Amino acid sequence: MIDKNKIYSLAELLELYNMYNLDFKFYGNNNDGKLDVYMKTDIDKISVFSSINSNMSKHDYLKLDEKAAKKLGFKFDREVSDVDLDIVAIVLRTSDVNIPSARYSLESLDKLVQEQDQENRKNKKGLEDGICYLIVDNNTACTLYDGVYTFNKENKGLIEDLKTKYEDEESELLKNNLKMILDYYDSLKEKDSNKEL
C-alpha cells in the first residue's frame, strides 16, 4: 500500500512497483526540473510520483548517472487509470499559463481549452493565443496526430476541433489516426457514463 505522505527514493519505487514511464512535468521549461514517474501499482491503476528536488533544472537531471538518479526523492501526486494513458495529448508549446506544456488525458485537455475559449483575449502584434500539441499512443510511443489549437469564443474544444479536422483531412493515414483518437475518446466517455448508472 502506498504511503501518500512518504518520500520514496526512485530505487525504492523501482523495488516496489514496475515503472510505466518517467517524464519531465513541464516539457517546455528547462528551468523546472520536476519529474513525474509513473508506476504500475494495481491491475488497472497507475500512480504518479513527483520529484521533490525543486532546486534542480532539467539539465541537472540529465547529467545524473543511474546511481545518483536512483537516490532522487519522489512523493505520491495522483492516481490515474491505465486506460486513460493509452492515448494522451502532449502540449509542446503554449501561450496560456493555465495550460502548461505537459502530458494530459484527452478529456482534461478538452476541458482546459474550452475554459480558455471563453476568455476575452487581446492579441499582441497579430499573434494568436493557443497551444501546439501532439497526440500519442502511449503503448507504442507513436505520434498519431499533431496540430495547433487557437483559443476562440466560437470554438467548442479540442475534441470538436479534431472532429472538424477529421472531416477535412485528405491524408488517409491521418484520417484513420483521427478516427482512432475520436473512437478512443468516445469509448472513455461511454465507460464513464456506465459507471454513473
N, C-alpha and C positions, 0 to 999 in steps of 0.2 A: 504494500500500500504506500502511496506517495505521501510524504510529509510535505505539505504545501508551504510550510514556514522554514524548512531546512535548506541550507545552501549545500548543494552537491558539487563535487568536482566532476569534470567530464569523465574521468576514469571511473568514478562510482556509477554514473549513469550508464556507461557502456557495460559495466558488470551486471547491472540490474535489468536492463532492457536492450532491445535491438534498436539501433539508430535507423531512422527513416530518412532523415535529411538534416543538413546543417547549412544555415544561410545567414547572411547579414540582414539585420532587421530593416534597415533603410538602404536600399540598393544605391540610391543616388547621392549618398552623403558619405564622403571618405573620412570626415572627421568623427562621425558617430560610429564607433566600433561595436555596437551591440550585436550580439549573435543570438540567433534562435536555433535551438537544437530540438528536432522533432523525434520523439521516442515512441516506439510502438509499446504501449503499456496495457493494452487489453485487446480482445479479439477484433473489435471494430473501433477502437479509440486510439488516438494519438495525443500524447501530452507534449506540450511545448514548454521548454525551459529557456529562460532568457539569461544572458550573461550579466554578471553584476560588476564587471571590471569597467567602470564608467570612464576611467582615465585613459583608456586605450583607443587609438584610432584604428580604422580598418587596416591601414598599412602595418601597424604594430602587431595585429593579429596574424597577418600574412607572413610576418618574419619569424613567427614562433616555430620551433621544431615540434615534433609529435609529443615528446616527453613534456615540454613546457605547456603545450596546448591542453594536455590531459589534466593539468593542475588547475585550470581555469574554473572559477566558481559559477554555478548556474542555480537559478531559483525557479520553481514552478510558476508559469504565467497563465496558461489556459489549456483547455482540452478541446479537441476537435474530433469530429467523426472522420474516419479514414476515407469514406466515400466522398466527403466534401473536398478532399485533396486530390481526387483523380484528375480533374481538370481545374486549373486555377488561373487567375489573372495576375500578371505581374506589371505593376505600374513602373515604367522605366524613367519617365520624366513627368513632372507635374508643375502646374502654375498655382496650385492652391495648397495652403498649409493644412487643410482638413483632409487631404488625400496624399499622404507622403508616399514616396517611392517605396514599395513593399509588395509582398505577396498577399492576395486576397481571394476569398471564395467569390464565385461569380455573383452570388446573391448579395454579399456585403458590398462589393464594388458597385453593383447596380443601385443599391440604396444610397450609397455615398454620392454618386454622380447625380442622382435625382434631387438630392438635397442641394447640391451646388447649382443645379439648373435654376432653382428658384431665387437665387440671389441676384440683386442688381449689380451689374459689373461695369466698371469703367475701363475700357481697353486703352492701354498706353501705346502710342505710336502705331496704331492699327493692328497690334498683336492680339491674338485670340487667347482666351483662358481655356485650359483643358488639360488632358492627360495623353501621354503616349503609352501604349500598353502592348503586352504580349499575352496570348492565351496559350497555355502549355499543358500537354498531357504529362502529369506528374509521374506516371508509371514508366514512360519511355523517355522522358526529358525532351520530347519532340515539340517544337513550336507548331501549333495548329493555325494560329492567326495572329496578325499584328495590325494595329491600327491607331488612329487618333480619335479621341472623343472631345468635342468642343462644347463647353457649357453654354446653354441657351435655354431661355424660358419656354421655347417651343418644343424642346426635346422631351423625351419620355423615358430617359435612362439608357444604360448600356445595352440591356437585352433587346429593347425595341430598336435601338440603333443597329444591333447585329442582325435583327430580322430584316431590316431595310437593306442592309449590305448583302444579306443572303439573296434577296430578290434581284438585286442589281449586279451581283458578281458574275463575271463571264468565265473565269477560270474554273474548270470542272473540279480540280483538286481543292481549291479554296472554298468552292460552293459545298462540296462534300464535308470539308472540315467545319464550316459554319453550321451545317445541318447537325453534325455530331455534337458540337458545342450546345446548340439550342435543344437538341433531344436530351442531352445530359442534364441541362438546367431544368427542363420540364419534368424529368424523372425525379430530381431532387424535390421540386415543388410538390409533385404528386405524393412522394414519400412523406413529406411534412404534413400534407393535408390528411393523409391516412392516419398519422399519429394523433391528430387532433380529434378524430372520430371515436 
